Amino acid sequence: MKYGYGRVSSLQQDLTTQLRQLEENGCEVIYKEKASGRNKDSREEFNKLLETVEAGDTIVVTKLDRFARSTQDALSIIDSLNKKDVALIVLNMGGDKVDTSTAIGRLMITVLSGIAEFEADMIRERQLEGIALAKERGVYKGRPKKFGDKHKGLQHAMELYKDRDNNGHTVKDICDITKVGRTTLYNAIREIDGQ
């Protein structure tokens, strides 16, 4: 069976181009989602696909970054696919089509994944350098806070957090109830504890 996988990182992005390419390349079943690639666990459709494929199947993706976020991630997933005798085809890998069912395809994936990760690291370094320069000039303020200390949702989350012994709520429950993210809640708690 030939499976396709399409992913974009946010709800505002469009999957149409990827889906068209996957259909044109003979994918019989296409898994698709709008989710960040940073955390493999948050990619539910991707995980379903990995559980579904069997020996002799092929997974097709338009680009490697739709499939994996780092060289290590890509190589780990490809290794587990190889052990299951499942091939991966990347339609656009530096302008070429790469098929991991061949020895040259596996070599190309390894080399090109390393290059892609190197480029991402270089971009990150340049970004950090730019932020450092902006801070020196006094023009960098960082990301604006979504929840200030006067925000009612955050205040409610803090109250529930402080009263966990009585209300029995977990942090997850509190975040679900108040729609305040776990990191935001923990940062607010840390600020209060640090005072």
GUNU-674768 format. One record per residue (C-alpha): x, y, z; chain; residue number from 1. Coordinates in steps of 0.1 Angstrom, whole numbers. Example, Ala and Ser with C-alpha at 12.3 -4.5 7.8 and 13.67 -1.06 7.14 Angstrom:
2
DOGU     px     py     pz  kette   nr
DOGU    123    -45     78      A    1
DOGU    137    -11     71      A    2
This chain:
195
DOGU     px     py     pz  kette   nr
DOGU      0      0      0      A    1
DOGU     12     35     -8      A    2
DOGU      5     60     20      A    3
DOGU      9     98     18      A    4
DOGU     15    121     47      A    5
DOGU      9    158     45      A    6
DOGU     14    183     73      A    7
DOGU     14    220     79      A    8
DOGU     25    237    112      A    9
DOGU     -6    259    119      A   10
DOGU    -43    260    113      A   11
DOGU    -39    290     89      A   12
DOGU    -16    271     65      A   13
DOGU    -30    252     35      A   14
DOGU    -24    215     27      A   15
DOGU    -38    217     -9      A   16
DOGU     -4    216    -27      A   17
DOGU     10    188     -7      A   18
DOGU    -22    167    -11      A   19
DOGU    -22    172    -49      A   20
DOGU     14    161    -51      A   21
DOGU      7    130    -30      A   22
DOGU    -23    121    -51      A   23
DOGU     -4    126    -83      A   24
DOGU     23    102    -70      A   25
DOGU     -3     74    -65      A   26
DOGU     -9     75    -28      A   27
DOGU    -40     54    -20      A   28
DOGU    -45     67     15      A   29
DOGU    -34    101     27      A   30
DOGU    -29    111     64      A   31
DOGU    -30    148     69      A   32
DOGU    -28    172     99      A   33
DOGU    -22    207    110      A   34
DOGU      2    204    138      A   35
DOGU     37    216    148      A   36
DOGU     64    191    139      A   37
DOGU     85    199    170      A   38
DOGU     68    173    192      A   39
DOGU     63    139    176      A   40
DOGU     36    130    202      A   41
DOGU     14    159    191      A   42
DOGU     13    146    155      A   43
DOGU    -16    121    160      A   44
DOGU    -21    113    123      A   45
DOGU     16    107    118      A   46
DOGU     17     83    147      A   47
DOGU    -14     65    134      A   48
DOGU      3     62    100      A   49
DOGU     35     47    117      A   50
DOGU     13     22    135      A   51
DOGU     -7     13    103      A   52
DOGU     22      6     78      A   53
DOGU     33    -30     73      A   54
DOGU     61    -47     54      A   55
DOGU     61    -38     17      A   56
DOGU     42     -5     22      A   57
DOGU     56     29     12      A   58
DOGU     52     63     28      A   59
DOGU     54     93      5      A   60
DOGU     60    129     18      A   61
DOGU     65    161     -3      A   62
DOGU     95    173     18      A   63
DOGU    116    158     46      A   64
DOGU    107    187     70      A   65
DOGU     70    176     68      A   66
DOGU     81    142     81      A   67
DOGU    109    150    107      A   68
DOGU    123    181    124      A   69
DOGU    160    170    128      A   70
DOGU    185    146    113      A   71
DOGU    184    125    144      A   72
DOGU    145    124    143      A   73
DOGU    145    115    105      A   74
DOGU    172     88    108      A   75
DOGU    154     73    138      A   76
DOGU    121     71    121      A   77
DOGU    136     59     88      A   78
DOGU    155     32    108      A   79
DOGU    123     20    124      A   80
DOGU    106     20     90      A   81
DOGU    135      0     75      A   82
DOGU    131    -26    103      A   83
DOGU     95    -30     93      A   84
DOGU    105    -32     56      A   85
DOGU     86      1     49      A   86
DOGU    101     25     23      A   87
DOGU    100     63     25      A   88
DOGU     99     84     -6      A   89
DOGU    106    122     -4      A   90
DOGU     93    139    -35      A   91
DOGU    115    170    -32      A   92
DOGU    148    165    -15      A   93
DOGU    170    193    -29      A   94
DOGU    151    190    -62      A   95
DOGU    154    152    -64      A   96
DOGU    131    124    -55      A   97
DOGU    147    101    -28      A   98
DOGU    136     66    -21      A   99
DOGU    149     49     11      A  100
DOGU    143     14     -3      A  101
DOGU    175     19    -23      A  102
DOGU    210     21     -9      A  103
DOGU    217     55    -26      A  104
DOGU    184     68    -13      A  105
DOGU    194     59     23      A  106
DOGU    227     76     18      A  107
DOGU    211    107      3      A  108
DOGU    186    110     31      A  109
DOGU    214    108     57      A  110
DOGU    236    135     40      A  111
DOGU    207    158     31      A  112
DOGU    191    156     66      A  113
DOGU    224    166     81      A  114
DOGU    226    196     57      A  115
DOGU    190    206     65      A  116
DOGU    197    205    102      A  117
DOGU    229    225     97      A  118
DOGU    210    252     79      A  119
DOGU    183    253    106      A  120
DOGU    211    257    132      A  121
DOGU    227    285    112      A  122
DOGU    194    304    110      A  123
DOGU    189    299    148      A  124
DOGU    224    313    154      A  125
DOGU    218    343    132      A  126
DOGU    185    349    149      A  127
DOGU    202    349    184      A  128
DOGU    229    372    172      A  129
DOGU    202    396    159      A  130
DOGU    184    395    192      A  131
DOGU    216    402    211      A  132
DOGU    224    432    189      A  133
DOGU    188    445    193      A  134
DOGU    191    441    231      A  135
DOGU    224    461    231      A  136
DOGU    206    489    212      A  137
DOGU    177    487    236      A  138
DOGU    151    479    210      A  139
DOGU    144    442    218      A  140
DOGU    116    437    242      A  141
DOGU    109    400    236      A  142
DOGU     76    384    229      A  143
DOGU     47    404    245      A  144
DOGU     30    386    274      A  145
DOGU     -4    371    264      A  146
DOGU    -15    369    300      A  147
DOGU     -6    398    323      A  148
DOGU    -10    396    361      A  149
DOGU    -44    413    357      A  150
DOGU    -58    386    333      A  151
DOGU    -88    370    349      A  152
DOGU    -80    336    334      A  153
DOGU    -45    336    348      A  154
DOGU    -58    348    382      A  155
DOGU    -84    320    383      A  156
DOGU    -57    295    373      A  157
DOGU    -34    307    401      A  158
DOGU    -63    304    426      A  159
DOGU    -71    269    415      A  160
DOGU    -34    260    417      A  161
DOGU    -29    273    452      A  162
DOGU    -61    254    463      A  163
DOGU    -51    220    447      A  164
DOGU    -51    202    481      A  165
DOGU    -88    211    485      A  166
DOGU   -101    210    449      A  167
DOGU    -82    180    438      A  168
DOGU    -74    195    404      A  169
DOGU    -42    185    385      A  170
DOGU    -23    212    366      A  171
DOGU    -37    197    334      A  172
DOGU    -73    201    348      A  173
DOGU    -65    237    358      A  174
DOGU    -51    245    323      A  175
DOGU    -82    229    306      A  176
DOGU   -106    248    328      A  177
DOGU    -90    282    325      A  178
DOGU    -75    279    290      A  179
DOGU    -41    290    303      A  180
DOGU    -11    271    291      A  181
DOGU     10    250    315      A  182
DOGU     41    271    308      A  183
DOGU     23    303    314      A  184
DOGU      9    290    347      A  185
DOGU     43    277    359      A  186
DOGU     60    310    349      A  187
DOGU     34    330    369      A  188
DOGU     40    307    399      A  189
DOGU     78    310    396      A  190
DOGU     74    348    395      A  191
DOGU     54    348    427      A  192
DOGU     77    323    444      A  193
DOGU    107    345    434      A  194
DOGU     93    376    450      A  195
